[in-house]
């Protein structure tokens, strides 16, 4: 749809019996929000934007405008065919039409445009894990996994395959480009991988993916949770982020001659050098830190060519663009913020020309020397992020203040709660 004009979109809406248009955006923690308008309001939305109460973005925030991005039109396939529902992702504007400085999607868009001016082109992909749980007799979520399957199992051990299939077909019908799916290590745990895409589209896909999973799971009498560590004795759920970056048409992570380019090494070194400073954004719940170091989840600031528990992995690629994978994030993050921070850290590494951190981590591993650990609590991660000049220079004051305010409140409530597990179940299990 990205080559269509507003008039062609309006014709599509009329010809396909579209009755509701969802104008979607996300809050600071990547949770999808929306308002629905009727078809006759769409011309006004294209021209001026639709006003909404922006207190869901930040408490006390006055009205803002939602302006639909025409290229993101998608029909919601699980909704009725008669009286269809379509969705647009939106830019957020001030009431005078100027850009809202707290709009994370526009912030990422502008950053990607600046990279293009410097000769870079980037694609990003995600692999995101989630659990499927049974419902009780009243239709409420339980913590009983839908099956007892394990990694790459098939039916009958894998009882989730039909639901995964419906999820993938719905994603494909919406143009969100799933690549593969499988049963993961935990009972009832699943993963769906997306094809690499332009970063803003990849972030859009990630935001909407969670809604699709939860909607299809509900239709199948199940409950889907993206909580990072829902079961104390099982594997946590990760968000693995792949990055393919070209400079002047050449992939900086290319290994054809057996060695990576200096720029590629510097990009990785840049991410490693900043990862502790940005972890609060990649892992934004108290529960996130229970996953680190368990199973295949990373614990240290390191990298490897192997598929183990390293923070950054450089996979062997056959028939696909060379890439790297960042393995510490989880689905509670805001992907627009996360993608921008990771890319900005890597680009800063390239600009510095310093890739010594790669050699340093290898020497530590070979000599059994201690590696620098990731933060072990959300409180520690937030403290590091607040003192980071990199974070200050990469995210607007509006975004930083909003996120830190909410994270501080979350930390205080967690610290003061008598039952920490009940706190996390209430705030994460049922809502993420």
C-alpha positions in Angstrom: 0.0 0.0 0.0 3.0 2.3 0.4 2.7 3.7 -3.2 -1.0 4.6 -2.9 -2.4 8.1 -2.5 -4.9 9.2 0.1 -7.7 9.1 -2.6 -6.8 5.5 -3.5 -6.9 4.6 0.2 -10.3 6.2 0.5 -11.5 4.2 -2.5 -10.1 1.0 -0.9 -12.0 1.7 2.3 -15.3 2.1 0.3 -14.8 -0.8 -2.0 -13.9 -3.3 0.8 -16.7 -2.4 3.2 -14.4 -1.0 5.8 -16.4 0.4 8.7 -13.8 1.1 11.4 -10.3 2.6 11.1 -7.9 2.1 14.0 -5.3 4.8 14.4 -2.6 3.1 16.4 0.5 4.3 18.3 2.3 3.0 21.3 3.1 4.3 24.8 6.6 4.7 26.3 6.8 1.0 27.0 5.8 -0.2 23.5 2.2 -1.1 24.4 -0.2 -0.6 21.5 -2.8 2.0 21.9 -5.5 3.2 19.5 -8.6 5.2 18.8 -11.2 4.1 16.2 -12.7 6.5 13.7 -15.4 6.0 11.1 -14.6 6.1 7.4 -16.0 9.6 6.9 -13.4 10.9 9.3 -10.5 9.6 7.3 -10.1 12.6 4.9 -9.8 14.8 8.0 -7.3 12.4 9.6 -5.1 12.6 6.4 -5.2 16.3 6.1 -5.2 17.6 9.7 -4.9 14.6 12.1 -7.3 13.4 14.8 -7.0 14.9 18.2 -6.8 12.6 21.3 -6.2 12.8 25.0 -2.5 12.2 25.3 -2.4 11.4 29.0 -1.9 7.8 28.1 1.5 8.8 26.8 2.4 11.1 29.7 0.4 12.2 32.7 -0.8 15.7 32.4 0.0 15.8 28.7 -2.5 17.9 26.7 -4.2 16.9 23.5 -2.1 15.8 20.6 -2.9 14.7 17.0 -2.7 11.3 15.4 -1.7 11.5 11.7 -2.0 8.2 9.9 1.0 6.8 7.9 -0.6 5.7 4.6 2.1 3.1 4.0 1.0 1.1 7.1 -2.6 0.3 6.1 -3.4 -3.2 7.0 -6.7 -5.1 7.3 -7.2 -7.0 10.6 -7.9 -10.5 9.4 -9.4 -11.8 12.6 -12.2 -9.2 12.5 -15.4 -9.8 10.6 -15.3 -9.7 6.8 -18.5 -7.7 6.7 -17.8 -4.3 8.2 -14.0 -4.7 8.1 -11.5 -3.1 10.4 -8.3 -1.6 9.1 -5.3 -0.2 11.0 -2.8 2.6 10.4 0.3 3.4 12.4 0.4 7.1 13.2 2.8 10.0 13.7 2.1 12.1 16.8 1.9 15.8 16.2 1.3 18.9 18.4 -2.0 20.6 17.9 -0.4 23.2 15.6 0.8 20.4 13.3 4.5 20.4 14.4 6.3 17.2 15.4 5.7 16.1 19.0 9.2 15.7 20.6 8.0 12.7 22.6 7.0 10.7 19.5 9.3 7.6 19.5 8.3 6.5 16.0 9.1 9.8 14.4 12.4 9.9 16.4 13.5 6.6 14.9 12.3 7.7 11.4 14.3 10.9 11.6 17.4 9.0 12.8 17.2 6.4 10.0 16.9 9.3 7.5 20.0 10.8 8.9 21.9 7.5 8.5 20.8 7.4 4.9 22.4 10.8 4.3 25.6 9.4 5.7 25.5 6.5 3.2 24.1 3.8 5.5 21.1 1.5 4.8 19.9 -0.8 7.5 17.5 -3.7 7.9 16.4 -5.2 11.3 14.6 -8.3 12.2 13.2 -9.9 15.4 12.7 -13.3 17.0 10.3 -13.0 19.8 9.3 -15.7 22.3 6.1 -16.0 24.3 4.2 -18.6 26.4 0.8 -20.0 25.8 -1.2 -20.8 29.0 -4.5 -22.5 29.6 -7.5 -20.7 31.0 -9.5 -21.7 34.0 -13.2 -22.6 34.0 -14.1 -18.9 34.2 -11.9 -17.9 31.3 -9.1 -16.4 33.4 -5.4 -16.9 32.7 -3.6 -19.6 34.7 0.1 -20.4 34.8 -0.5 -23.9 33.4 1.5 -24.2 30.1 -0.6 -25.4 27.2 1.8 -28.3 26.6 4.9 -30.1 28.0 6.8 -29.8 24.7 10.4 -28.7 24.4 12.7 -27.3 21.7 11.6 -27.9 18.1 9.1 -30.6 19.2 6.2 -31.6 16.9 2.7 -32.8 17.7 1.4 -34.4 19.8 4.1 -33.0 22.3 3.7 -29.6 20.6 0.1 -28.6 21.2 0.7 -25.0 20.2 1.3 -25.6 16.5 -2.2 -24.9 15.3 -2.3 -21.6 17.2 1.2 -20.7 15.9 0.0 -21.5 12.4 -3.0 -19.2 12.7 -0.8 -16.4 14.1 1.6 -16.7 11.2 -1.1 -16.8 8.6 -2.7 -13.7 10.2 0.6 -11.9 10.3 1.3 -12.8 6.6 -2.2 -11.6 5.6 -1.4 -8.3 7.2 1.9 -8.0 5.4 4.0 -8.3 8.5 6.3 -11.0 6.9 6.8 -13.8 9.4 9.8 -15.9 8.5 9.6 -19.0 10.7 8.0 -20.4 13.9 8.8 -23.1 16.3 8.3 -24.5 19.8 11.0 -23.3 22.2 12.7 -24.8 25.2 10.0 -24.1 27.8 6.6 -26.0 28.1 4.1 -24.0 26.1 6.8 -21.6 24.9 6.9 -20.4 21.2 8.9 -18.2 18.9 8.1 -16.4 15.7 10.8 -14.9 13.6 10.3 -11.9 11.2 12.0 -11.2 8.0 14.5 -8.3 8.1 12.9 -5.0 7.2 13.6 -1.3 7.3 13.9 -0.4 11.0 10.7 1.6 11.4 8.7 -1.1 9.7 10.4 -3.8 11.8 9.4 -1.8 15.0 5.8 -1.4 13.7 5.7 -5.2 13.1 7.0 -5.9 16.6 4.4 -3.6 18.3 1.5 -5.1 16.4 2.8 -8.7 16.6 2.1 -8.9 20.4 -1.6 -7.9 19.7 -2.0 -10.5 17.0 -0.5 -13.2 19.2 -2.8 -12.3 22.1 -5.9 -12.0 19.8 -5.4 -15.4 18.1 -4.5 -17.1 21.4 -7.7 -15.8 22.9 -9.8 -17.1 20.0 -8.2 -20.5 20.6 -9.1 -20.5 24.3 -5.6 -19.7 25.4 -3.7 -16.9 27.1 -0.4 -15.5 25.6 2.1 -13.8 27.8 5.3 -12.0 26.8 6.4 -11.7 30.4 10.2 -12.2 30.4 10.2 -14.8 33.2 6.7 -16.1 33.8 7.8 -19.5 35.2 10.6 -19.5 37.8 12.0 -22.9 36.9 11.7 -22.6 33.1 13.4 -20.6 30.3 12.6 -16.9 30.0 11.2 -15.3 26.9 13.6 -13.2 24.8 13.5 -10.7 22.0 16.5 -11.3 19.7 17.2 -8.4 17.4 19.1 -8.9 14.1 20.9 -6.0 12.3 22.2 -5.9 8.8 24.0 -2.7 7.9 25.4 -1.5 4.6 27.7 1.5 3.9 27.9 2.5 0.3 26.2 -0.7 -0.7 28.7 -3.0 1.1 27.5 -5.0 4.2 29.8 -4.1 7.0 29.3 -7.5 8.7 30.4 -9.4 5.5 32.7 -12.3 6.3 33.4 -13.6 2.7 37.2 -13.3 3.1 37.1 -14.8 6.6 37.3 -11.4 8.4 34.8 -8.7 9.2 35.4 -5.1 8.1 36.9 -2.6 10.5 33.6 -0.7 10.5 31.7 -3.9 11.4 34.0 -4.6 14.3 33.7 -1.0 15.5 29.9 -1.2 15.3 29.8 -4.3 17.5 32.3 -2.7 19.9 30.1 0.4 20.1 27.1 -1.6 21.1 29.1 -3.6 23.7 30.5 -0.3 25.2 27.0 1.2 25.6 24.9 -1.9 26.4 24.9 -1.4 30.2 23.8 2.2 29.7 20.8 1.2 27.6 19.7 -2.0 29.3 17.0 -0.1 31.3 15.3 0.5 27.9 15.8 -3.0 26.5 14.7 -4.6 29.7 12.1 -2.3 31.4 10.6 -4.5 34.1 11.8 -5.9 37.4 11.0 -9.3 36.1 13.4 -8.9 33.1 16.4 -9.4 35.3 15.3 -12.8 36.5 16.0 -14.1 33.0 19.6 -13.1 32.7 22.1 -15.9 33.0 19.4 -18.6 33.0 19.3 -21.1 30.1 20.5 -19.3 27.0 20.0 -15.8 28.2 23.1 -13.6 28.4 24.6 -12.4 31.6 27.8 -10.7 30.5 28.9 -8.0 28.0 30.4 -10.4 25.4 30.1 -11.7 21.9 30.7 -14.9 20.0 30.3 -16.7 16.7 28.6 -19.5 18.6 25.0 -19.9 19.4 25.2 -20.0 23.2 24.5 -17.4 25.8 26.5 -14.5 24.5 25.1 -11.0 24.4 26.0 -10.5 20.7 26.1 -13.4 18.3 27.6 -13.3 14.8 25.7 -16.1 13.0 26.9 -18.0 10.0 24.6 -16.9 7.1 23.7 -18.9 3.9 21.6 -17.1 1.3 20.9 -14.2 3.6 22.6 -10.9 4.3 25.4 -11.0 6.9 24.1 -9.8 10.3 24.6 -9.6 14.0 22.1 -10.5 16.7 21.6 -8.6 20.0 20.2 -11.2 22.5 19.6 -9.4 25.7 16.3 -7.5 25.0 12.8 -8.7 25.9 9.3 -8.0 24.5 8.6 -5.4 27.3 10.8 -2.9 25.5 9.6 -0.1 23.2 11.1 -1.2 19.9 11.3 2.3 18.5 13.5 3.4 21.4 15.4 0.1 21.5 16.3 0.1 17.8 17.4 3.7 17.9 19.7 3.2 20.9 21.3 0.1 19.5 21.9 1.7 16.1 23.2 4.9 17.6 25.6 3.0 19.9 27.0 1.1 16.9 27.3 4.2 14.8 29.1 5.9 17.6 31.5 3.0 17.7 32.1 3.4 13.9 32.8 7.1 14.3 35.3 6.4 17.1 37.2 3.9 15.0 37.9 1.8 18.1 37.1 -1.9 18.1 39.5 -2.9 20.9 36.6 -4.0 23.1 36.1 -7.1 20.9 39.7 -8.2 21.5 39.4 -7.4 25.2 36.4 -9.7 25.7 38.1 -12.5 23.8 41.2 -12.1 26.1 39.0 -12.2 29.2 37.3 -15.4 28.0 40.6 -17.1 27.0 42.3 -16.2 30.3 39.2 -16.9 32.5 39.2 -13.3 33.5 35.8 -11.8 34.7 33.7 -10.2 32.0 31.7 -7.1 32.8 28.2 -8.2 33.8 24.9 -6.8 32.6 22.9 -4.9 35.3 21.3 -7.4 37.7 18.3 -5.3 38.7 16.0 -2.7 37.1 17.1 -0.3 39.8 20.8 -0.7 38.8 20.0 -0.4 35.1 18.0 2.9 35.6 20.8 4.4 37.7 23.3 3.7 35.0 21.0 5.0 32.3 20.3 8.3 34.2 24.0 9.0 34.3 24.7 8.2 30.7 25.7 11.0 28.4 25.0 8.7 25.4 21.4 8.3 26.5 21.1 12.0 27.1 22.4 12.8 23.6 20.3 10.1 21.9 16.8 10.5 23.4 14.9 13.7 23.8 14.3 15.1 27.3 10.6 14.4 26.9 11.2 10.7 26.3 13.8 10.3 29.0 11.8 12.1 31.6 8.6 10.2 30.9 10.3 6.8 30.9 12.4 7.4 34.0 9.4 8.7 35.9 7.5 5.5 35.1 10.5 3.3 35.8 11.1 5.0 39.2 7.5 4.5 40.2 7.7 0.8 39.1 10.8 0.3 41.2 9.3 2.0 44.3 6.2 -0.1 44.1 8.2 -3.3 43.6 10.5 -2.4 46.5 7.5 -1.7 48.8 5.4 -4.7 47.9 5.2 -7.5 50.4 4.9 -10.2 47.8 7.2 -9.5 44.9 5.9 -12.4 42.8 2.3 -11.2 43.2 3.4 -7.7 42.2 5.0 -9.0 39.0 2.1 -11.3 38.2 -0.3 -8.3 38.5 1.7 -5.8 36.5 3.4 -8.0 33.9 1.9 -11.5 33.5 -1.6 -10.3 32.7 -0.7 -7.2 30.8 2.4 -7.9 28.7 
